[in-house]
Amino acid sequence: MDHDAMDLAEARYELVISVDARRSGEYDDVDKQRMRERIYRVLEAAFTHAKVARDAVHMEDRGDGVLLSVAGRIAVTRLLGLWMVEVHENLRDENRGLSVPLGLRVGMHVGPVRHDGRGISGRAVDLACRLADSPLARRLLDAERADLVLVTSQSLYEDVVSSGGKFIEPAHYSSARLELKEGEVTAWFHLPGRPAPEIPTAAPAAPDADRADDVDGVDDARDARDVSDTRGADDAGGGDDAPDVDDARRVDGEDRADAPRAHYTVHGDMSQHSDNVYQQPVHIGRITGDAGRRKG
């Protein structure tokens, strides 16, 4: 019997890992090559430290990322636990001193995988890639200003993560529904080294590859904050009843430069001023009633 032909026809139950770089389209040709080198250093060092044999790992280059599958003989808990810890620490080391830190989105799913001479395929591969490339994964990475976000499938969370283990803390994962090409699925999001992320209630932006209008994550981060801040302002009754902006930045009578700015929804006129020095008498606001009429 031709064993090679049998291997091509049969699927192997493996862990699929999709790794994508944040905003790869913003790198020029020279920096993109350096970015790719950093990704491989991070991943390969993590496999070494987690004692995952190289012959147990299939690795495909994706230009701005890497697609991997790990043989079933390697415990999935080792990849979700120790390997992810090593990836995170290696990534932090690589980012020290970089003006534009490398950010990675990692999608994971376990399922049937078919190997051929050109790589791997199957629904398990498609799902892992979709999870890593999801708009919510992009938004969380930016909004939290994180180095790394891990997204697992529902089945992987239920079968492995929920039971915990070494370096696996199920309480540090948050779930969300994602609308993928194949339909709606539940995914679990984790930011290594942090508590469970807060999932924005607003619908994330469409998956536009490496959006140029979100440079450095500023727009996405602001959008994610505005979801909760705007709701709180509405509940408070609108602009007239809202507290002074500076009150939100003052603790025990002292100014706090690092305190978050308040966000208001105003129905009418509002003027905000702080730290201004006026050399002449100044009128701020709208004049109404008799005071606004010219005398003859």
Beta strands, then each sheet from edge to edge (+ up, - down):
strand 1: 12-21
strand 2: 57-61
strand 3: 65-70
strand 4: 104-116
strand 5: 119-121
strand 6: 148-153
strand 7: 173-180
strand 8: 183-190
strand 9: 250-251
strand 10: 254-255
sheet 1: 2+ 3- 1+ 4- 5+
sheet 2: 2+ 3- 1+ 4- 6- 8+ 7-
sheet 3: 9+ 10-
end
